[in-house]
Amino acid sequence: MIEKTYQPSDVEGRIYQAWERAGAFRAGRPERAKAETYSIVIPPPNVTGSLHMGHALNNTLQDVLCRFERMRGKDVLWQPGTDHAGIATQMVVERQLMERQEPGRREMGREKFLERVWAWKAESGGTIVNQLKRLGASCDWSRERFTMDEGLSKAVLKVFVDLYRAGLIYKDKRLVNWDPKLLTAISDLEVVQVEVKGHLWHLRYPIEGKIFNADDPSSFIVVATTRPETMLGDTAVAVHPDDERYKALVGKNVILPLVGRKIPIVADDYSDPEKGSGAVKITPAHDFNDFEVGKRHNLPQINVLTTDGKITFSDEAFAAQDGADFAQTKTLEGADRFAARKAIVARLEEMGLVEKIEPHGHAVPHGDRSNVVIEPFLTDQWYVNAHELAKPAIAAVREGKTRFVPKNWEKTYFEWMENIQPWCISRQLWWGHQIPAWYGPDGKHFVAASEAEAQAEADKHYGKATALKRDEDVLDTWFSSALWPFSTLGWPDKTPELARFYPTSTLVTGFDIIFFWVARMMMMGLHFIKEVPFGDVYIHRLVRDASGAKMSKSKGNVVDPLGIIDQYGADALRFTLARGAAQGHDIKLSPQHVEVNRNFATKLWNAARFVEFNGAARVAGFDPRAVKETLNRWIAHETAKAVREVGDAIADYRFNDAAAAAYRFVWNVYCDWYVELSKPLLTGPDGAAKDETRATAAWALDEILKLLHPFMPFVTEELWRVTAEQGPARDSLLVLAEWPKLDGISDNAAEAEIGWVIDLVTAIRSVRSEMNITAQIPLVLAGASADTTARAERWAEFIKRLARVSDISSAAAAPAGSVQLVVRGEVAALPLKGVIDLAAERARLDKEMGKAEADIKRSESKLANEKFVANAAEDVVEEEREKLEEACGRKAKIAEAQERLKGAV
């Protein structure tokens, strides 16, 4: 017996346990040994993480695919696991030590500290896995991996050593994103741009050989900077080669204020004549763009900051520097970078070298975890020659071996890959894969798979036993993640799983990690396995709040998926995300959206109770192709149509279309129309028609449960269980049931009949709503065909009751004062003379049309403005597009209503 109400909290945990007990999610089930495979690797969440809405979207879409393909009979592997998350995990444990007033990391020592991290991981590292289970994720948990487990560590070690020996990993001194608080290089993804209200300082640099005079512009050149403290490391001033103002100065020198160093004026396209004075200071050791300019002009790289962001003059370029100005400047040694900024500006002002100071809002890079300003910093790090590895990865996408969905993301991929920079893979942390490099007393490094191997190489090199010291740095977390599609399958061993499930079928991920993860998996997979790691890459967008703003803790607009699950159930959240996942669009989410889909689950539940209450139960051997009643033939036709629509849309990654088709079929077709139209048969006298309708209603409900299962697994599995109490025994859980195969079920005659009834009633209801008609009104079929007249007679009682029609008649033409409805090519008229004021209704519609057209014009004007589209926030532009779409839809509806009134005189 189906309970009166569905309570997700009472059901979801029990159902998930049933799935796990049955081994429903395991890849390699015996009965699927010869089946086609389907595999997805989960983007491994940080082991420190908790489920956020981005995880909920990403894993819902993956689960829809996996459940769908599993039901289609494939041997599905959804490979789960977590990432060791170097910085995040190390920070969590260091914070824990501090809170407990225990010795810090450095006091504790590396070995003891790592023991504490592993202990934390064992105790708290599984949180997000359990949260993914609450969402309904059908991963093969028996195969769960961790980026630092023994097998994956073996893969990381082999890849590093092999790439080093191939000349594709090397050590170099380059600029990196440096976190002065955490004292490590960080990736671009760990850098957030923060808008700050700062200043733009316009500084005068005296030209060599001229006596500086603030009133004589020919004696100096003006440069503008937001970072005066880095001027101590300037090695040039750049001007554009076509800038006539400075052509005569190119090749001459300026005297760097406060230091006294001569630096050249160089011509370089990097300088923009339209910005500021058109001249820019070049500090190769402290700016990424300046670093490239410095390489082009062979400029020295002078570092003026310590690792913790203090001024230093330790660079040998300062060794020969003298003079009173520099002596005073040297007193800044050890000063914090921002204190030094103030002191430097004050001194320059005293010397008359500040032309002006302007307020200047600009984006300043901050560490996403330390929240301090990030420094471009010149340091020795390990690098991967990404340019070389990118070549086959670019070719693979161009040749269609891997395709992006939506396709426009290929352009983003190519742009980045074709301009790829060396990949910095070393991090100054303790938690992570320690770099397999050992150093001799002279600094020479030996890279090997083991310390013993490195020692043997070193002893041979030095000709005697020599003490070695291991590199303390660890690898970038993205290095191990890049191996995820094949390391999780057992590589470098040649395992059966690797042979069966690689390359994987699909990758589902966010657009923000195309560069950091997708591209690197492509490079590593092609280099080591010689095959692309996945056939399709589905890129989804962001989940935003209800107003379209990006969710952030600082804004206080974060929607917690676990809170939503607690309140509405996992199915409602999943279905909301799937319905919103239109290709290339962000998702606007609010609790109200989820409530709507919770109501959808309730509607399904109540439909199942209706079926049960009316004695409708599954019949063994039921064949929907053999039903006789027009209504039952129609629902079989509509069910087959929905199966095609949902299946095709999921296969094409049109998740929103698939969810919309399922919703439309369940709510509108089955619940609103089939249930309503079947009531007389179900409650009428016993007989063949009643029996057939009961069997058909139960069959169609079963197909609905299958259709909805990938999206709403919990409520459908529960209804699959309780409906099994009547009728033949179930062969399996719903999760392992077969996807509907309804090829050949098509009944155009039944669709023409029932479809006409539905369209007619819907059109009449629409007129009633638009014109606020409450009274019963007559219906006249004008010039109707014999088929239509006969249909009207067969369904007259339904039409009268559902459309609130007082009488149905036929006439050669529509009566005067009638609103005319064209339903499937034939005219149905509603005589409204005396019922409503037709002139007032026309005036109202004209006014509404004018408003809609004005709204369209306003939105089109905004969207045609290139500056608005380029400069406005992404969510603002998207909101304007939605306004335009809504206004166009409104205009179309008003036009329909105006057309209907044309014949009413």
N, C-alpha and C positions, 0 to 999 in steps of 0.2 A: 504494500500500500504506500502510495506516495504521500509524504508528509504535507501538511497544509502550506508551510512556507519553507523556503530554502535558506539555510543559515550557513554561509561559507565557512565560518570559523569552526563549526561542528563537523565539517566534512573534509576540508582540504588536507589536513594532516593525515587522516585515516586513509584517504585515497592515495596520497603520495607513498605511504608505507606499503600499500597493496601493490603499487607499480614496482617498487623496489624489491619486494618479496618475490614477485613474479619474474624478476630480471628483465622487465619489459624494455629497458633502455640499453641493454647490453648489445654491443656489436658482435657479430659472429655467432648468432643464434643458430643451432644445428639445422633448423628447417630452412634457413636462408643461406646455406653454405654456397649455393650456386647462383644466388640472386645477384642482380646488379648492385653495385655499392653506391652509397652516398655518404660523403664525409665533410664535416665542418670542424675547424678548430676554433675553440672559444677564444676571443681576445682575452688573455689571462688578466683578471683583475688583480690589483695590488693585494698582497696578503694582509696588508694593514687596513684594507678598505671596508666600507659598508655600502650596501646597495643604494645607489642614487638613481635618479630618473633616467640618466643616460644609459646606465646598466640595464634598467628595466626595459627600455625600448630595444636596445641591441639584442638582449637575450630573448625577448619576446619574439622578435622577427626570426632569430635563429631557430627557436623552438617551433614556430609555425612551420618552417621549412622541414625540420627534422621529423615532426609528427606527421606531416603530409606525406613525405617520402617513405616513412616507415609503413604508413597505411597503404601506400602504393606497392608494397611488397619488397622494397629494397632493404639491403643489409646496411643499416645506418650506424655510422660512428659520429657521435658528437663528442669530440675530445675536450674534456675539461681540464682545468688546472689554474694555478695562481702564480703570480710573478713575485720574485723576492723583493722588488721595490727598494733598491739600495738606499737612497737618501731617506725616503719616508720611514722605512723600518728602523734604520739606525737612529733617526730622530725620536721615534716612539720609545725606543729602549733607553736612549740617553735621558729623555724627559722623565721616564719612570725612575731611573737611578737618582735623578735630582730630587724628585718628589719624595723619594724614600730616604733622602739624605745619605745615600751610599756613595762610595768613591766613584769618580767620573771615569769615562772611557780610558783616558790616557793613564790615569793612576792605576786602573785595573789591569791594563795591558791587553794586547790584541787577543790572545788565546782565551782569556777569561771572559772578555767582553763578548766574543763570538759565542761562547757557551751560553751566555745570558740571552743573546738574540735567538738562538735555536730553542731555548727554553720558552721564551715568549711566543715563538712561532707555534710550538707544540700546544701551548695553553690557549692562545687567542687567535691563531692564524686561520681557523676554519670558519670564522663568523660569516664571511660573505658567501661561502659555499652553502651554508644552511639557509641564508637569505635567498639565494638563487633557487633553492628547492621550494621555498615558500612561493616564489613566483611561478613554479611549475616546470622549471627547466628540466628537460628529459635527457640530460647528459649521461654518458656511460661512466658513472662515478667509480666503477671498479678500475678504471684506467686513469684516474686523476693523477696529474703530474704537478711538479713544482720546479721552477726554473733553476733551483740549486740542489735538486735531488741527484743521486749518484749518476743515473743514466744521462741526464741533461748536462751535468758537469763534465762528463766524459766527452760529450759532443762538443761542448764549448772549448775544451782543451785542444781537441783535434783540429777544430776550425782555426783557432788562433795560430797554432803551430804551422799548419799547412799553409795558411795565407801568408804568414811571415816568411816561410821558406820559398814561397812563390813570388816574394817581393811585393806583396799586396798589403802587408802590414809593416809599418815602419815608425820610427820615432822622429819627431820634428818639433821645432820651436815655432809656434803660430799663435795667433790670437784665439782665445776661447771666452765663452761666457763664464766669468769667475764670480763666485759667491764669497764676498769677504767675511761673512759671518760663519758659513759652513766650511769655508776654506777648501772648496773643491770646484772643479769645472762642472758645469751643468749643461743640459741640452737646451735647444731652443724652446722645446715644449714646456720646460720648467721655468721659462721666463715669461712674465706677464707685463704688458705695457700699461703703465699707470699714468693717466693724464694729470699733470701737475701745473700749478701756476708758478712759473719760474721767471727767469730774466734772460735777455739776450744782451751780452756785453759787446760793444763795438770798441775794439782795441786798436791803438795806433802802433805799428811796428816801424821803427826808424829805418830808412834806407841807408845802406852802407855808403860812406863817402859824402853824405850830406849832413849838415848841422840840423838837428831836429828842432822844429819850430811848430808849435801847435797851430799857428796861424798860416803855415805854409804847407798846403796839401802835397806839394811835390817832394817834401822831405820825409814822408811816411806813407805807408799803405795801411788801409783799415781792414781788419778782419773781424768777423762776428762769431761769437761762440757762446754756447750755453754752459761750457765747462772750463772756466779760466784756470783751474788748478792744473789741468793737463798741459798748459802752454809750456811748462818747464821742460817737456819732452818733445816740443815741436822741432821738426827737422826740415820744414819747407813751408812756403806759402804758395798755393796753387791759384792760377787764373785761367780762364778759358782761352784757348789759342786764338779764337776769333774776336776776343774782346779788345777793341781798338784802344781802350783806356790804358791798357797795361802792356801792349805789345812791346813797347820800348824798354819795359822793366824786366821782361823775361830774360833769365840768365844772370841778372844782378842778384845781390844779396840784401837781406835785411839783418838788422842786429836784434836778436831775440831779447826783449826787455827782461830785466831781473837776473838774466843769466849771462848775457854778453856774447852768446854764441852766434857766429855767422851762419845764416841758413839761406838757401837759394830760393828765388822766385821761379817756379816751373809752370809750363803750360800744360794743362790737362783738362780733358772733357768733363771730368767730375765736377769742376767748378761751374756754377750756374750764374751767368751774367745778370739774370733777372732777380736773383736773391741777394738781399743785403747789398754789400759793396761790390759783389762779384768776385771777391778774393776770399779764400778760406785758409785757415791754418791747418797744417798737416802734421798729425801726431801718430805715426804708424804703430806705435806700441800700445795705443789706447783708444783706437777707433777702427772698426772693421773696414769702412770705406777708405780711411787713410792708409790702412795696411796695404790695400791693393794699389793705391796711388804710389806708396813707398816702393812697392815691388817694381812698378813700371819705371820709376826714376832712380832706382838703386839708392834709396835714401836709408840712412841709419835708423835703427829702431831703439829708441831710448826710453827705458822704463823708469817711471818716477813714483811708482806706488809699491808698497809691500803687499803681501798676500792678504793682510787684514785691513787694507785700505788706508795706509798711512804714507806720508811723503817720505821718499828715500832718495838720496843722491849717491847710492852705491854703484850705479851704472858707471862703467869706466869712461864714458863720454864726459863725465863731470871731473875726471881726475886732473885734467890740465886746465880746468876753468879757474880763473882768478878775478881780481878786481873787487872794488868796494861793494858794488851792487850785488854781486854774487855772494860775497861774504855775508851780507845781511840776509840774502835769500836762504842761505844754508841753515839759518836759525830755525827754518821750518821743518828741518829733519825730525821725523817722528810725529808730526802734527797730523791729526785726523784730516781726511781729504776735504771735508766740508768746512772745517775751521780754517784750513789752508786757503780755501777759495776766498773766504772773507778777507784774510790777511793779504792775499795777492791783489785783489781788487783795490783794497785800501792803498797799497803801495803804488799801484799803477795810477790811481787817482792823484796821489801826491806828486807823481812825476809828469802829470798832464797827458798820460797815455790812454785815458779812457775818453773816447769821443762822446758816447752816450750809452745809457742803459735803458732798455725797453722792457716793459712787462711782456712775458712770452709764455703762452700755454703750449705745452708739448708733452709727448709721451716719453716716459722715462722707464727703462727696463728694471724690473724688480724680480727677485727670486720668489717663486710661488710658495715656498715653504719658509724661507727666512724673512721675507718681507723687507729686505734691504736692497739698496740700489746695486745692480749688477755692474761689474767692471769688465770691459773688454781688456783682457790681460794676456801678456806675452809669456808663455811658459812652455816647458818641454812636456809633450804628451805623446801618447801612442795614437796613430792614425791608420785608417783603412783607405786604400786607394779606391774610393767609391767611383771615380770617373771610369776606371777600367771595368769594374764589376757591373756598372750601369749599362754598358753597351748591349749585352745580350738581353737584359731586362727591358730595355727600350724596344729592341727588335721583337721580342715575344708579344708585346702588346700591339705593335704595329702589324704583326702577322696574324693577329686574332687568336693567339694561343691562350691569352687571358683577356677577358673583356670587362670593362667597367660599366656598371649600371647605376645611375644614368651615364650615358656615353660621354657627356660633357666633362666628366672628371678625368678622362684620358688626357685632355689638353693640359690640365693642372699637373698631372703626372709627368707628361713629356717636358713641360716647361722646367720643372724642378730637376728631373733626371738629366736633361741636356745641359744644365748649368750647375751640376752637382759639385759640391766642394768636398775636400777630404773630410772624412768622418772621424771626429775625435772620440775615441773609445775608452780612454782612461779616466778614472775618477779617484779623487783623493779621499777615499772612504775605506772602511774596514769590512763592511758587510757587502758581500758580492763575490764574484769569481775573481780570485787573486790572479793577477797577470803572471803567466808562466815565464818570467824573465829573471835572470840572476846576473848580478854585476860583479866584475872583478875589481881589484884595487885601483885600476886606472880608469874605471867607469865603463869599460867595454861590457856590452850585454850579451848574454847567451840565452836564447829562447829554446826551450825543450819541453817535452811532455812530462818530464819528471826532474827532480833535483839531481838524481844520480846521473841522468843523461847530460844535464847541463854541466855537472861537475867533471864528467869525462871530457866534454868538449873544452872546458876551461883548462883542465890539466894539460891537454894536448896543445892548446894554444900557448900557454905560458911555459910549457916544458917542465912543469913541476906541480905538485899539489898546491892549490891556491884557494884560500878562503873566499867564498862567494856570499853575497847578500841578496836576498830576494827582493824584487820590486814590491813595494808596499801597496801600490795602487790596485784598484779592482776595475773590472770592466763595466762600461756603461750597461745599464739594465737592458737597453734595446739590443745589445749584442746577442744576448742569450735568447731574447724574444724573436730575433730574426731567424732563428733556427727552429722555431716552434712547430711548423707543419711537419718536419721530418724527425726532429729530435724526440718528440713525444711518441713517435712510432717505433723508437728503438735504435735509430741511426746513432752511431756509425755501424752497428751490427746490421746484418742483412736479415731482418725479421720478417715473418709472414705478414704482419700488420703493415709494414712499410710497403711490401710488394702489393698488398691488396688495396690499401686506402690512400696511397700517394700516387699521383697528385690528388689533393682534396678537391671537392666539387665546387664549393662556394666559400667565400669569406664575406662576413657581414661586419662592417666596421664604420666608424665615424669619419667624416672628411678631414678632421684635424690631425689624424695620424697616417694619412696617405704617405707622407714623406718618412716619418719616423719608423713606421712598422711595415706597411704594405710594400713599399719600394725595397726595403732591406730584405724582407722575406723573398721577394722576387730575385734579388741579386744572389742571396745565399742558396736558395733552392736550385737555381740554374747552374751555379758554380759547382755545387757539391753533388747534386742528384742528376743534373743535366735535364731536368724537366721543370716546368713552371709549378709553383706550389699549389695553385688553385686555378680552376677554369673561369669562374666568375667572381668579380668583386662587387658586392652590392654596397653602395655608400649611402648611409642615411644622414639626415640633418639633425638639428638640435631639438630638444624638447624645451619650449619656452613657457612662461607663465601665461595666464589667460589674456593679458593685454599685449603679448608678443615680446615682452622684455626677457632678456637672458636671465636665467635663474642664478642668483648668487647670495651667499650668506650675508654679505654687506647690505644688500637690498632688502633682505628679509623676505624674499619671495620664493624660497626653495620649497618645492612640494616633495614631501617624503613618501616614497613609494610604499614603504612598510606601513606607514600610517594609513595610506589609502587602502592597502590590502586589509588591514585590521577593520576599517570602517565598511568597505564595500565588497571585499573579496578580490582574489587574484584575477579571476576571469574578467571582472568589470574593468580593471586596470589594463589588462592585456588587450581586451577588445577595443578600448579607447585608444590605445597607442597604435594598434593595427589600423583602425579606421582613419587615423590622422596621418599615417605614414605614406603620404603622396610623394612620388619620386621628385627629388629636388626641392622639397618644401620643408620648412620647419613645422613643428607641431605645437599648437597652442593648447595648453592643458590647464584645466581647473577642476576642482572637486565636482562641480556641477556636470562637467562632461562625463565624469566617471559615473555619477549618479544615473545619468541617462542610460548608460550601458548596464548598470546594475538592474535597472528597470527592464531592460531587454532580457536579462537572465531570468527575472521574475516572470516575464511574459512567456518565455519558453517553459518554465516550470509549471505555470498555470495551464498551458496548452496540454502538457503531458497529463496533468490531473484531469482535464476535461476528457481526454481520450480514455483514460482509465475509468472515470466515472460513468462513461457511456458504454462500458463493456467492450471497448476496442482493444484487442490484444493481437499480438503477432500470430500469424498462421503459418505452419510449416509448409514449405513449398509454394508460398504465395508468389504469383507472377504478375507484376503490374501491367504487362503487355496484354493480359487476358481479361482485364476488367471491362465491364459493359456500360455502366452508368456514365453519362457524359461528364458529370462532376468529377468522378474518380479518374476517368481518362485524362481530364484536364490537369488534375494535380500530379498525375504521373508525368505528363508532358512538362509541366512547370518544374518538377523535381529534377528531371533529366537536364533541363535547360540550366537550372541553378548549379548543378554538379559541373557542367561544362564551364560555366562562367567563373565559378570559384576556383576550380582546378587550373584553368588556363591563366587566371590572374596570379595565383600563387607561383606557378611555374615561371611567369614573366616578372616576378618581384613587384607586382602591382598590389601590394598588401592592402592598400585602402580600397581598391576596386573589389578585391576578393571579399573583404569584410563587408563592404557595402552591398555586394550581391547576396551574401549570406543573410545580412540583416533584412534586406528588402524581401527576400523569399520567405524567411521565417515570420517576420512581423506582418508584412502586408499580404503576401500570398496565402501562407498557411493559416496564420492566426486570425487575420482580419476577414479573409474571404472564404477559405475552405471550411474553417470551423463554423463560420456563420451559415454558409450555404448547406452544410451537411447536417445541421441540427434537425430539420424535418425528417431526414432519412434515419438518423441515429435514434431519434425519439419516436419514430413511427412504428407501424406494425412489423412484427417479425417477418422475415422473408429473405429472398436472395439479395435484394437491393440493400437491405440493412446489413446483412452479413458481409457483403462485399465492401460496403463503406467502412464498417468497423475494421476490416482487415487492411483496407487501403490507408485509413487514418493512422493505424499503428505502423504500417510499413513506411509511410512518408515521415513519421516522427523518427523512426530509426535512421533513415537517410539524413535527416536534419542533424541528428546527434553526430553522425560521421562528418558531415560538412563543417559543423561548428567546432569539432574536437580540436583541430590545430590551434584555434584561437581561444577557446574556452574549455580547457581540458577537464576541469574539476566538475562543473555542473553537468557536463555531458556524460562523464564517466559515472557519476552518481545516478543519473537518470537511466543510463544503460544497465546499471546494476538493479535498480528497483523495478524497471519494466521487465526484467528477466523473470520476475516472480510469476508472470503469466505467459503462456505460450511456450514454445520449444526452448530447451536449454541453450544458453549462449556457448559458442565455441571458445571465446577468449574475452579478455578485457577489451574495452573499446580502443585503448591505445594500440592494440595489436590487430584490430579488426581491419577488414579490407575496405579500401576506399571504394565508394559506389561505382559500379560499372553499368551504366544505363544507356549504352550505345543502342541506337535503333528505336528508342522510345520517343516517338514524336507523333502528335495527334493534332494536326492543324484544324480539323473540323471541331474538335472539342474546344480548342483554344479560341477559335472564331466565335463560338457560342458564349462560353463563360466570359471570355475577354470582352465581348460586346456588353454584356450585363454590367461588368465591373466598370468599364469605361463610361457607360451611360450614367450609372449611379454616381461615380466620381465627378463627372462633369456637372450634374445637377447640384450636388453638394457644394461644388466650387462656386456656382452662381449664387446659391443661397448665402454662402459665407461672404462673398464679395459685396452683395447687395443687401445683406442683413435681412433676409426674408425668413420669417418664422412660420408663417401660415402654410398650410398645405396648398399645393398648386397643381393644376392639371398638366398632363404631358400629351403632346400631339406629335405623332410620327408623320412627318410631311413627305409625301411621295415615296413611302417606304417600299422596299422590295418584299416579295412574298416570304423570303427567308427571315428578314428582320421582323416582319409582322408575326410570323410563327414563333420566333424567339420571344418576342414581347408577351405573347399569350402564355407560353410555357413558364416564363419567369415573372409574370405580372405581380404576384403576391410579394415576391422578394423586392421587386423594384419599388412598389408602393410603400412597403414598410421601410426599406433602407434609405430611399430618397425622399420620403414623406410626400409622395405623389397621391393626389386625391382620385385621379382617373387617368386611364391610358386610352387614347383613341387614335385613329388614323385619318388623314386628310390629304387631298391632292397638293395643297400648299400650306405654308405656315400661316396661322391667323394673324390679323393685324395686332400690333403692339406686343409681338412675341420676341423673346430672346431666342436666337437660333444657335443650337449646338450641333457641330458636325462631329458625329461619332462614327469612326471607321468608314467615312465616306458618305454617310447618310445623315439627313437632317432630323433632329429632334427639337421641337419647339416648346417653349414655356411661355404661355400667354400671361403677361405681367401687367397689362393695362388695368389700372385701378388698384393693382397690388403695390406698386412703387411709383414714385415720381420719376419718369424716364428722363425728363429734361434735366432734373437736378442730378441724376446719376451720371448723365453724360458730362455735365459741368464738373462734377467731382473727379471723374476719370481724367478729364482734360487738365485739371489742376495738378493731379498726381503725376500725369505724364510730363508736365512742365518741370516739376520738381526733380523727377528722375533724370530728365535730359540735362538739367543744370548740374546735377551731381556728376553725371558722366563727363560733361564738358570740363568740370573742375578737376576731376581725377585725371582725365586724359592730358590736360594741360600740365599738371604736375609731373606726370610720368614722362611727358615729352621733353621736359626740362632736364638736359643732361647733367647739369650741376646738381640738381636735386637728387637724381638717381645715384650720382657718384659720391656725393658728400653726406647725404642723410644716413642715419643709422639704418642698418639692414632691416630691422623689425618695422621701422617707420615706412620704408619703401614697400615692404610686403603688405603692411596694413592698407596702404593706398591702393595697391593692386586688388586687395580683397574688397575694398569699397567700390572700386570700378566694376568688379565682377558682380557684386550684389546689386548695384544700380542697373546694370545691363539686364540682369534677371528680372528685376522689378519692372523695367520698361517693357520687356517681352510679355509679362503677365498682364500689364495694363493694356497693351496693344491687343491682346487676345480678348479682354473684356470689352474694349471699344468695338472690336470687330463683331462680337456677339450682339451688341446693341444697335448695329447699323440697320438691321431689318425691323427693329421695334419702332413703330410709328405711333 
